[in-house]
Amino acid sequence: MSTAEVIEQALNLESFRSLFLLLELLHTSLDKPDHEIDRVWQEEHYAE
């Protein structure tokens, strides 16, 4: 199931439930480590 399909199904649910599902989807998509950002911060730390 694609992201668009999940969003479409969530929007067809009652308001509170659809809001919860959309927020959960957003949180899941943003809660992934970004190794490039970690690397840049590490370089900045050791540059001082």
Short mmCIF file of the C-alpha atoms (twelve columns), coordinates in Angstrom:
data_MODEL
# 
_entry.id   MODEL 
# 
loop_
_atom_site.group_PDB 
_atom_site.id 
_atom_site.type_symbol 
_atom_site.label_atom_id 
_atom_site.label_alt_id 
_atom_site.label_comp_id 
_atom_site.label_asym_id 
_atom_site.label_seq_id 
_atom_site.Cartn_x 
_atom_site.Cartn_y 
_atom_site.Cartn_z 
_atom_site.pdbx_PDB_model_num 
ATOM 1  C CA . MET A 1  0.000   0.000  0.000  1 
ATOM 2  C CA . SER A 2  1.409   3.366  -0.990 1 
ATOM 3  C CA . THR A 3  1.561   6.460  1.188  1 
ATOM 4  C CA . ALA A 4  -1.106  8.111  -0.955 1 
ATOM 5  C CA . GLU A 5  -3.431  5.134  -0.449 1 
ATOM 6  C CA . VAL A 6  -2.923  5.226  3.326  1 
ATOM 7  C CA . ILE A 7  -3.675  8.956  3.398  1 
ATOM 8  C CA . GLU A 8  -6.758  8.496  1.232  1 
ATOM 9  C CA . GLN A 9  -8.090  5.758  3.509  1 
ATOM 10 C CA . ALA A 10 -7.328  7.800  6.632  1 
ATOM 11 C CA . LEU A 11 -9.217  10.787 5.248  1 
ATOM 12 C CA . ASN A 12 -12.297 8.609  4.815  1 
ATOM 13 C CA . LEU A 13 -12.368 7.781  8.544  1 
ATOM 14 C CA . GLU A 14 -13.947 9.926  11.243 1 
ATOM 15 C CA . SER A 15 -12.061 13.177 11.884 1 
ATOM 16 C CA . PHE A 16 -10.224 12.333 15.113 1 
ATOM 17 C CA . ARG A 17 -9.135  8.909  13.915 1 
ATOM 18 C CA . SER A 18 -7.956  10.238 10.548 1 
ATOM 19 C CA . LEU A 19 -5.972  13.008 12.246 1 
ATOM 20 C CA . PHE A 20 -4.306  10.458 14.519 1 
ATOM 21 C CA . LEU A 21 -3.386  8.200  11.589 1 
ATOM 22 C CA . LEU A 22 -1.983  11.081 9.548  1 
ATOM 23 C CA . LEU A 23 0.109   12.289 12.486 1 
ATOM 24 C CA . GLU A 24 1.385   8.763  13.070 1 
ATOM 25 C CA . LEU A 25 2.345   8.477  9.401  1 
ATOM 26 C CA . LEU A 26 4.156   11.824 9.558  1 
ATOM 27 C CA . HIS A 27 5.983   10.861 12.751 1 
ATOM 28 C CA . THR A 28 7.070   7.540  11.270 1 
ATOM 29 C CA . SER A 29 8.400   9.185  8.129  1 
ATOM 30 C CA . LEU A 30 10.373  11.804 10.101 1 
ATOM 31 C CA . ASP A 31 11.696  9.468  12.792 1 
ATOM 32 C CA . LYS A 32 14.443  7.945  10.670 1 
ATOM 33 C CA . PRO A 33 18.121  8.576  11.363 1 
ATOM 34 C CA . ASP A 34 19.926  10.822 8.931  1 
ATOM 35 C CA . HIS A 35 23.548  9.714  8.798  1 
ATOM 36 C CA . GLU A 36 24.563  12.694 6.669  1 
ATOM 37 C CA . ILE A 37 23.404  15.146 9.362  1 
ATOM 38 C CA . ASP A 38 25.191  13.084 12.028 1 
ATOM 39 C CA . ARG A 39 28.396  13.169 9.971  1 
ATOM 40 C CA . VAL A 40 28.228  16.949 9.483  1 
ATOM 41 C CA . TRP A 41 27.651  17.552 13.210 1 
ATOM 42 C CA . GLN A 42 30.559  15.271 14.034 1 
ATOM 43 C CA . GLU A 43 32.837  17.180 11.658 1 
ATOM 44 C CA . GLU A 44 31.718  20.465 13.226 1 
ATOM 45 C CA . HIS A 45 32.412  19.163 16.719 1 
ATOM 46 C CA . TYR A 46 35.946  17.996 15.918 1 
ATOM 47 C CA . ALA A 47 36.762  21.126 13.894 1 
ATOM 48 C CA . GLU A 48 36.802  23.273 17.042 1 
# 
